[in-house]
Amino acid sequence: MNKAAAKITSVPGIKMTGRMIRNPELKTLEDGRKLMQFPFRIEKSIYRNGMRIVMNRWHSVVVQPDRFLAMEMMNRKSIELTVVGWIRKRNYVDKSGVMRYVTEVEASEVMVVQRE
């Protein structure tokens, strides 16, 4: 990664409840740091003219190393979770020289939603 071209900005204070769509994937970054990433879906239902309309919002969630153990125990897709963290936007230049833009949620807490 071209460090001179990389840029990261963060927006604090997000809390969302939804479903982990795929099992978490462990990634090792170029600098040796590790993180887990998984796609996360938030579903919102609204009613128009007596019909239910479901809208889905998709997010990429990354979890830092100190959360690995808890995430490994929850390693089941379609589980309902509450994610607390912040939105992080970053860009980088890939190996072919193309500028890439990424928006993801960096989780500080991930909790399983208990339904009764």
DSSP file (Angstrom, degrees, kcal/mol; ACC not computed):
  #  RESIDUE AA STRUCTURE BP1 BP2  ACC     N-H-->O    O-->H-N    N-H-->O    O-->H-N    TCO  KAPPA ALPHA  PHI   PSI    X-CA   Y-CA   Z-CA
    1    1 A M              0   0    0      0, 0.0     2,-1.0     0, 0.0    93,-0.1   0.000 360.0 360.0 360.0 138.2    0.0    0.0    0.0
    2    2 A N    >>  -     0   0    0     91,-0.6     3,-0.9     1,-0.2     4,-0.9  -0.706 360.0-164.0 -79.3 103.8    1.2    3.5   -0.8
    3    3 A K  T 34 S+     0   0    0     -2,-1.0     3,-0.3     1,-0.3    -1,-0.2   0.792  84.4  59.6 -65.4 -28.4    1.3    5.1    2.7
    4    4 A A  T 34 S+     0   0    0      1,-0.2    -1,-0.3    -3,-0.1    -2,-0.1   0.823 109.8  42.9 -68.1 -29.7    1.5    8.6    1.3
    5    5 A A  T <4 S+     0   0    0     -3,-0.9    -1,-0.2    88,-0.1    -2,-0.2   0.591  91.3 104.2 -92.9 -11.5   -1.8    8.1   -0.6
    6    6 A A     <  +     0   0    0     -4,-0.9     2,-0.3    -3,-0.3    86,-0.2  -0.470  46.0 180.0 -75.5 141.7   -3.7    6.4    2.2
    7    7 A K  E     -A   91   0A   0     84,-1.4    84,-1.7    -2,-0.2     2,-0.4  -0.996   8.3-170.9-142.9 135.3   -6.2    8.4    4.2
    8    8 A I  E     +A   90   0A   0     -2,-0.3     2,-0.3    82,-0.2    82,-0.2  -0.994   5.8 175.9-129.4 132.0   -8.5    7.4    7.1
    9    9 A T  E     -A   89   0A   0     80,-2.8    80,-2.7    -2,-0.4     2,-0.3  -0.965  12.6-155.4-128.9 151.0  -11.3    9.4    8.6
   10   10 A S  E     -A   88   0A   0     -2,-0.3    78,-0.2    78,-0.2    -2,-0.0  -0.948  12.2-157.1-129.6 147.5  -13.7    8.3   11.4
   11   11 A V  E     -A   87   0A   0     76,-2.9    76,-1.9    -2,-0.3     3,-0.1  -0.984  29.0-139.8-119.6 115.9  -17.2    9.2   12.5
   12   12 A P  E     +     0   0A   0      0, 0.0    74,-0.2     0, 0.0    75,-0.0  -0.256  62.4  37.8 -76.8 160.4  -17.8    8.3   16.1
   13   13 A G  E     +     0   0A   0     72,-0.3     2,-0.4     1,-0.2    73,-0.2   0.969  57.7 153.7  78.0  63.2  -20.8    6.8   17.8
   14   14 A I  E     +A   85   0A   0     71,-2.6    71,-2.4    -3,-0.1     2,-0.4  -0.972  12.7 177.1-120.5 138.9  -22.7    4.2   15.8
   15   15 A K  E     +A   84   0A   0     -2,-0.4     2,-0.3    69,-0.2    69,-0.2  -0.980  12.7 165.3-137.6 124.7  -24.9    1.4   17.3
   16   16 A M  E     -A   83   0A   0     67,-2.4    67,-3.1    -2,-0.4     2,-0.4  -0.992  25.2-149.2-143.7 148.9  -26.8   -1.0   15.1
   17   17 A T  E     +A   82   0A   0     -2,-0.3    26,-0.3    65,-0.2     2,-0.2  -0.967  43.3 109.2-119.2 132.6  -28.5   -4.3   15.4
   18   18 A G  E     -A   81   0A   0     63,-2.4    63,-2.8    -2,-0.4     2,-0.4  -0.853  60.1 -59.9-170.4-156.4  -28.7   -6.7   12.5
   19   19 A R  E     -AB  80  41A   0     22,-2.6    22,-2.7    -2,-0.2     2,-0.6  -0.920  29.8-130.0-119.7 137.7  -27.5  -10.0   11.1
   20   20 A M  E     - B   0  40A   0     59,-2.2    58,-4.1    -2,-0.4    59,-0.4  -0.751  25.0-166.4 -77.8 119.6  -24.0  -11.3   10.4
   21   21 A I        +     0   0    0     18,-2.1     2,-0.3    -2,-0.6    -1,-0.2   0.802  65.6  21.2 -86.0 -30.9  -24.5  -12.7    6.8
   22   22 A R  S    S-     0   0    0     17,-0.6    54,-0.1    55,-0.1    -1,-0.1  -0.936  93.9 -89.1-132.5 156.2  -21.3  -14.7    6.5
   23   23 A N        -     0   0    0     -2,-0.3    52,-0.1     1,-0.1    14,-0.1  -0.347  60.8 -88.9 -60.0 147.0  -18.9  -16.2    9.0
   24   24 A P        -     0   0    0      0, 0.0     2,-0.5     0, 0.0    14,-0.2  -0.243  38.1-141.3 -60.6 146.5  -16.1  -13.8    9.9
   25   25 A E  E     -C   37   0A   0     12,-2.9    12,-2.2    -3,-0.1     2,-0.5  -0.946   9.4-135.7-112.2 127.2  -13.0  -13.8    7.8
   26   26 A L  E     -C   36   0A   0     -2,-0.5     2,-0.4    10,-0.2    10,-0.2  -0.706  26.7-172.3 -83.2 127.2   -9.6  -13.4    9.4
   27   27 A K  E     -C   35   0A   0      8,-3.3     8,-2.2    -2,-0.5     2,-0.5  -0.939  17.2-151.3-122.3 143.8   -7.4  -11.0    7.5
   28   28 A T  E     -C   34   0A   0     -2,-0.4     6,-0.2     6,-0.2     5,-0.1  -0.969  20.9-141.8-112.2 123.3   -3.7  -10.1    7.9
   29   29 A L    >   -     0   0    0      4,-3.2     3,-2.2    -2,-0.5     0, 0.0  -0.291  28.5-100.9 -79.5 167.1   -2.8   -6.6    6.8
   30   30 A E  T 3  S+     0   0    0      1,-0.3    -1,-0.1     2,-0.1    -2,-0.0   0.813 123.3  54.3 -58.2 -31.9    0.5   -5.7    5.0
   31   31 A D  T 3  S-     0   0    0      2,-0.1    -1,-0.3     1,-0.0     3,-0.1   0.392 122.9-103.9 -86.2   5.1    1.9   -4.4    8.3
   32   32 A G  S <  S+     0   0    0     -3,-2.2    -2,-0.1     1,-0.3    -1,-0.0   0.247  77.2 134.3  95.3 -12.8    1.2   -7.7   10.1
   33   33 A R        -     0   0    0     -5,-0.1    -4,-3.2     1,-0.0     2,-0.3  -0.355  44.0-143.2 -67.6 152.5   -1.8   -6.6   12.1
   34   34 A K  E     +C   28   0A   0     -6,-0.2     2,-0.3    -3,-0.1    -6,-0.2  -0.882  23.4 165.7-118.5 150.8   -4.8   -8.9   12.1
   35   35 A L  E     -C   27   0A   0     -8,-2.2    -8,-3.3    -2,-0.3     2,-0.4  -0.981  29.5-124.9-154.2 159.9   -8.5   -8.2   12.0
   36   36 A M  E     -CD  26  63A   0     27,-2.1    27,-2.8    -2,-0.3     2,-0.4  -0.875  25.4-169.2-107.3 143.2  -11.8  -10.0   11.4
   37   37 A Q  E     +CD  25  62A   0    -12,-2.2   -12,-2.9    -2,-0.4    25,-0.2  -0.986  10.4 165.7-132.7 142.2  -14.3   -8.8    8.8
   38   38 A F  E     - D   0  61A   0     23,-2.1    23,-2.6    -2,-0.4     2,-0.2  -0.991  37.1-109.1-151.4 150.6  -17.8   -9.8    8.1
   39   39 A P  E     - D   0  60A   0      0, 0.0   -18,-2.1     0, 0.0   -17,-0.6  -0.590  34.6-162.0 -78.8 144.2  -20.8   -8.5    6.1
   40   40 A F  E     -BD  20  59A   0     19,-2.8    19,-2.5    -2,-0.2     2,-0.5  -0.991   4.1-157.1-133.5 130.9  -23.6   -7.1    8.2
   41   41 A R  E     -BD  19  58A   0    -22,-2.7   -22,-2.6    -2,-0.4     2,-0.5  -0.932   2.7-164.3-116.0 130.7  -27.3   -6.5    7.2
   42   42 A I  E     - D   0  57A   0     15,-2.7    15,-2.5    -2,-0.5     2,-0.5  -0.949  13.3-155.9-108.4 129.8  -29.7   -4.2    8.9
   43   43 A E  E     - D   0  56A   0     -2,-0.5     2,-0.4   -26,-0.3    13,-0.2  -0.900  11.1-176.4-110.7 132.7  -33.3   -4.7    8.0
   44   44 A K  E     - D   0  55A   0     11,-2.8    11,-3.4    -2,-0.5     2,-0.4  -0.996   9.1-156.8-129.0 130.2  -36.0   -2.0    8.2
   45   45 A S  E     + D   0  54A   0     -2,-0.4     2,-0.3     9,-0.2     9,-0.2  -0.886  14.0 174.7-107.8 136.0  -39.7   -2.5    7.5
   46   46 A I  E     - D   0  53A   0      7,-2.6     7,-3.5    -2,-0.4     2,-0.5  -0.933  23.2-132.3-131.5 159.5  -42.1    0.2    6.5
   47   47 A Y  E     + D   0  52A   0     -2,-0.3     2,-0.4     5,-0.2     5,-0.2  -0.958  22.9 175.9-117.1 128.2  -45.7    0.1    5.4
   48   48 A R  E >  S- D   0  51A   0      3,-2.6     3,-2.3    -2,-0.5    -2,-0.0  -0.995  73.5 -13.7-131.0 126.8  -47.0    1.9    2.4
   49   49 A N  T 3  S-     0   0    0     -2,-0.4    -1,-0.1     1,-0.3     3,-0.1   0.855 128.9 -54.1  52.0  39.0  -50.6    1.6    1.2
   50   50 A G  T 3  S+     0   0    0      1,-0.2     2,-0.4     0, 0.0    -1,-0.3   0.470 115.2 115.1  78.8   1.3  -51.1   -1.4    3.4
   51   51 A M  E <   -D   48   0A   0     -3,-2.3    -3,-2.6     2,-0.0     2,-0.5  -0.863  65.0-127.7-108.4 139.8  -48.1   -3.3    2.0
   52   52 A R  E     -D   47   0A   0     -2,-0.4     2,-0.5    -5,-0.2    -5,-0.2  -0.715  23.2-167.4 -84.8 128.4  -45.0   -4.1    3.9
   53   53 A I  E     -D   46   0A   0     -7,-3.5    -7,-2.6    -2,-0.5     2,-0.5  -0.976   6.1-154.2-118.0 126.4  -41.7   -3.0    2.3
   54   54 A V  E     -D   45   0A   0     -2,-0.5     2,-0.4    -9,-0.2    -9,-0.2  -0.878   8.2-167.9-104.2 127.0  -38.4   -4.4    3.6
   55   55 A M  E     -D   44   0A   0    -11,-3.4   -11,-2.8    -2,-0.5     2,-0.4  -0.949   5.3-157.0-114.3 133.9  -35.3   -2.3    3.0
   56   56 A N  E     -D   43   0A   0     -2,-0.4     2,-0.4   -13,-0.2   -13,-0.2  -0.893   4.8-164.1-110.7 139.2  -31.8   -3.7    3.7
   57   57 A R  E     -D   42   0A   0    -15,-2.5   -15,-2.7    -2,-0.4     2,-0.4  -0.987  12.7-151.9-118.7 131.7  -28.7   -1.8    4.4
   58   58 A W  E     +D   41   0A   0     -2,-0.4     2,-0.3   -17,-0.2   -17,-0.2  -0.854  15.8 177.4-108.6 138.3  -25.4   -3.6    4.1
   59   59 A H  E     -D   40   0A   0    -19,-2.5   -19,-2.8    -2,-0.4     2,-0.6  -0.972  28.0-131.9-136.0 150.2  -22.2   -2.8    6.0
   60   60 A S  E     -D   39   0A   0     43,-0.4    45,-3.2    -2,-0.3     2,-0.4  -0.925  28.6-161.2 -99.3 123.8  -18.7   -4.2    6.2
   61   61 A V  E     -De  38 105A   0    -23,-2.6   -23,-2.1    -2,-0.6     2,-0.4  -0.901   6.2-165.7-110.7 133.9  -17.7   -4.7    9.9
   62   62 A V  E     -De  37 106A   0     43,-3.0    45,-2.9    -2,-0.4     2,-0.4  -0.948   4.3-158.6-117.4 141.8  -14.2   -5.0   11.1
   63   63 A V  E     -De  36 107A   0    -27,-2.8   -27,-2.1    -2,-0.4    45,-0.1  -0.970  16.8-126.7-122.5 131.5  -13.2   -6.3   14.5
   64   64 A Q    >   -     0   0    0     43,-0.7     3,-2.2    -2,-0.4     4,-0.2  -0.258  33.5 -96.9 -75.2 163.7   -9.9   -5.6   16.2
   65   65 A P  G >  S+     0   0    0      0, 0.0     3,-1.8     0, 0.0     4,-0.4   0.773 117.8  64.3 -55.0 -34.1   -7.7   -8.3   17.7
   66   66 A D  G 3  S+     0   0    0      1,-0.3     4,-0.2     2,-0.1     3,-0.1   0.608 103.3  51.0 -69.6  -7.4   -8.8   -8.0   21.3
   67   67 A R  G <> S+     0   0    0     -3,-2.2     4,-2.1     1,-0.1    -1,-0.3   0.356  80.5  99.9-105.1   2.9  -12.3   -9.1   20.1
   68   68 A F  H <> S+     0   0    0     -3,-1.8     4,-2.9     1,-0.2     5,-0.2   0.913  78.2  52.2 -58.1 -48.0  -11.2  -12.2   18.3
   69   69 A L  H  > S+     0   0    0     -4,-0.4     4,-1.6     1,-0.2    -1,-0.2   0.926 111.7  45.8 -58.9 -47.4  -12.0  -14.7   21.0
   70   70 A A  H  > S+     0   0    0      1,-0.2     4,-1.0    -4,-0.2    -1,-0.2   0.906 114.1  49.4 -62.2 -41.2  -15.6  -13.5   21.4
   71   71 A M  H  < S+     0   0    0     -4,-2.1     3,-0.3     1,-0.2    -2,-0.2   0.874 106.9  55.0 -67.4 -36.5  -16.1  -13.4   17.6
   72   72 A E  H >< S+     0   0    0     -4,-2.9     3,-1.1     1,-0.2    -1,-0.2   0.861 105.7  52.6 -64.9 -33.8  -14.7  -16.9   17.2
   73   73 A M  H 3< S+     0   0    0     -4,-1.6    -1,-0.2     1,-0.3    -2,-0.2   0.785 111.0  47.5 -70.3 -25.9  -17.3  -18.2   19.7
   74   74 A M  T 3< S+     0   0    0     -4,-1.0     2,-3.6    -3,-0.3    -1,-0.3   0.101  73.6 140.7 -97.9  21.5  -20.0  -16.5   17.6
   75   75 A N    <   +     0   0    0     -3,-1.1     2,-0.4   -52,-0.1   -52,-0.1  -0.253  34.2 111.3 -70.9  63.8  -18.7  -17.9   14.4
   76   76 A R    >   -     0   0    0     -2,-3.6     3,-1.0   -54,-0.1   -56,-0.2  -0.987  63.8-129.8-137.3 125.7  -22.2  -18.6   12.9
   77   77 A K  T 3  S+     0   0    0     -2,-0.4   -56,-0.2     1,-0.2     3,-0.1  -0.348  89.9  31.2 -70.3 158.5  -23.7  -16.8   10.0
   78   78 A S  T 3  S+     0   0    0    -58,-4.1    -1,-0.2     1,-0.3     2,-0.2   0.512  82.6 141.9  72.8   9.1  -27.2  -15.4   10.3
   79   79 A I    <   -     0   0    0     -3,-1.0   -59,-2.2   -59,-0.4     2,-0.5  -0.571  55.4-117.6 -78.0 143.9  -26.8  -14.7   14.0
   80   80 A E  E     +A   19   0A   0     33,-0.2    33,-2.3    -2,-0.2     2,-0.3  -0.718  42.4 174.5 -87.1 128.9  -28.4  -11.5   15.3
   81   81 A L  E     -AF  18 112A   0    -63,-2.8   -63,-2.4    -2,-0.5     2,-0.5  -0.897  32.3-138.8-131.4 155.7  -25.8   -9.0   16.7
   82   82 A T  E     -AF  17 111A   0     29,-2.8    29,-2.6    -2,-0.3     2,-0.5  -0.989  25.0-162.3-111.1 127.5  -25.6   -5.5   18.1
   83   83 A V  E     -AF  16 110A   0    -67,-3.1   -67,-2.4    -2,-0.5     2,-0.4  -0.938   7.1-171.7-114.2 129.1  -22.4   -3.7   16.9
   84   84 A V  E     +AF  15 109A   0     25,-2.6    24,-3.1    -2,-0.5    25,-2.2  -0.977  40.6  83.7-118.6 132.4  -21.1   -0.6   18.6
   85   85 A G  E     -AF  14 107A   0    -71,-2.4   -71,-2.6    -2,-0.4   -72,-0.3  -0.869  69.1 -68.3 176.1-141.0  -18.3    1.4   17.0
   86   86 A W  E     - F   0 106A   0     20,-1.8    20,-2.8    -2,-0.3     2,-0.4  -0.980  36.1-107.6-145.2 155.6  -17.6    4.0   14.5
   87   87 A I  E     -AF  11 105A   0    -76,-1.9   -76,-2.9    -2,-0.3     2,-0.5  -0.709  35.7-165.7 -84.2 130.8  -17.8    4.5   10.7
   88   88 A R  E     -AF  10 104A   0     16,-3.6    16,-2.8    -2,-0.4     2,-0.4  -0.975   7.1-167.1-122.8 128.8  -14.4    4.6    9.1
   89   89 A K  E     +AF   9 103A   0    -80,-2.7   -80,-2.8    -2,-0.5     2,-0.3  -0.942  18.2 163.0-112.6 134.8  -13.7    5.7    5.6
   90   90 A R  E     -AF   8 102A   0     12,-2.9    12,-3.2    -2,-0.4     2,-0.3  -0.970  20.1-158.2-145.4 160.6  -10.4    5.1    4.0
   91   91 A N  E     +AF   7 101A   0    -84,-1.7   -84,-1.4    -2,-0.3     2,-0.3  -0.968  14.0 169.5-137.6 157.7   -8.8    5.0    0.6
   92   92 A Y  E     - F   0 100A   0      8,-2.1     8,-3.6    -2,-0.3     2,-0.6  -0.973  36.4-108.0-157.7 164.5   -5.7    3.4   -0.7
   93   93 A V  E     - F   0  99A   0     -2,-0.3   -91,-0.6     6,-0.2     6,-0.2  -0.908  37.9-142.6-102.0 122.2   -3.9    2.6   -4.0
   94   94 A D    >   -     0   0    0      4,-2.7     3,-2.1    -2,-0.6   -92,-0.1  -0.113  33.9 -87.0 -77.6-179.2   -4.1   -1.0   -4.9
   95   95 A K  T 3  S+     0   0    0      1,-0.3    -1,-0.1     2,-0.1    -2,-0.0   0.760 127.8  53.6 -61.1 -27.6   -1.3   -3.1   -6.6
   96   96 A S  T 3  S-     0   0    0      2,-0.1    -1,-0.3     1,-0.0    -2,-0.0   0.386 121.3-105.3 -90.6   5.1   -2.4   -2.1  -10.1
   97   97 A G  S <  S+     0   0    0     -3,-2.1     2,-0.4     1,-0.3    -2,-0.1   0.574  74.6 137.9  87.9   9.5   -2.2    1.6   -9.2
   98   98 A V        -     0   0    0      1,-0.0    -4,-2.7     0, 0.0     2,-0.4  -0.754  56.0-121.6 -93.2 133.6   -6.0    2.2   -8.9
   99   99 A M  E     - F   0  93A   0     -2,-0.4     2,-0.4    -6,-0.2    -6,-0.2  -0.601  31.4-163.6 -72.9 127.0   -7.3    4.4   -6.0
  100  100 A R  E     - F   0  92A   0     -8,-3.6    -8,-2.1    -2,-0.4     2,-0.4  -0.899   6.9-152.9-115.2 143.6   -9.8    2.4   -3.9
  101  101 A Y  E     - F   0  91A   0     -2,-0.4     2,-0.4   -10,-0.2   -10,-0.2  -0.961  13.2-174.4-119.0 132.9  -12.4    3.8   -1.5
  102  102 A V  E     - F   0  90A   0    -12,-3.2   -12,-2.9    -2,-0.4     2,-0.4  -0.988  11.7-171.1-131.5 133.8  -13.7    1.8    1.5
  103  103 A T  E     + F   0  89A   0     -2,-0.4   -43,-0.4   -14,-0.2     2,-0.3  -0.996  25.0 155.7-120.8 127.3  -16.3    2.6    4.1
  104  104 A E  E     - F   0  88A   0    -16,-2.8   -16,-3.6    -2,-0.4     2,-0.6  -0.945  43.4-113.4-146.0 164.1  -16.6    0.1    7.0
  105  105 A V  E     -eF  61  87A   0    -45,-3.2   -43,-3.0    -2,-0.3     2,-0.8  -0.912  23.6-152.9-101.9 120.1  -17.7   -0.1   10.6
  106  106 A E  E     -eF  62  86A   0    -20,-2.8   -20,-1.8    -2,-0.6     2,-0.3  -0.847  20.5-142.6 -94.3 112.6  -14.9   -0.6   13.1
  107  107 A A  E     +eF  63  85A   0    -45,-2.9   -43,-0.7    -2,-0.8   -22,-0.3  -0.563  31.0 175.0 -84.1 131.9  -16.5   -2.4   16.0
  108  108 A S  E    S+     0   0A   0    -24,-3.1     2,-0.3     1,-0.4   -23,-0.2   0.642  81.9  22.0 -98.6 -23.9  -15.5   -1.7   19.6
  109  109 A E  E     - F   0  84A   0    -25,-2.2   -25,-2.6     2,-0.0     2,-0.4  -0.997  60.5-174.3-141.7 140.4  -18.2   -4.0   20.9
  110  110 A V  E     + F   0  83A   0     -2,-0.3     2,-0.4   -27,-0.2   -27,-0.2  -0.979  14.9 179.6-133.7 121.3  -20.1   -6.9   19.3
  111  111 A M  E     - F   0  82A   0    -29,-2.6   -29,-2.8    -2,-0.4     2,-0.3  -0.952  28.7-121.6-126.9 142.0  -22.9   -8.5   21.3
  112  112 A V  E     - F   0  81A   0     -2,-0.4     2,-0.5   -31,-0.2   -31,-0.2  -0.645  30.6-126.2 -77.6 134.6  -25.3  -11.4   20.6
  113  113 A V        -     0   0    0    -33,-2.3     2,-0.6    -2,-0.3   -33,-0.2  -0.735  19.8-147.8 -84.0 122.9  -28.9  -10.3   20.7
  114  114 A Q        -     0   0    0     -2,-0.5     2,-0.4     2,-0.0   -33,-0.0  -0.834  13.4-165.3 -94.2 118.2  -30.9  -12.5   23.1
  115  115 A R              0   0    0     -2,-0.6    -2,-0.0     1,-0.1     0, 0.0  -0.836 360.0 360.0-102.9 140.4  -34.5  -13.0   22.1
  116  116 A E              0   0    0     -2,-0.4    -1,-0.1     0, 0.0    -2,-0.0   0.417 360.0 360.0 -98.1 360.0  -37.1  -14.4   24.4
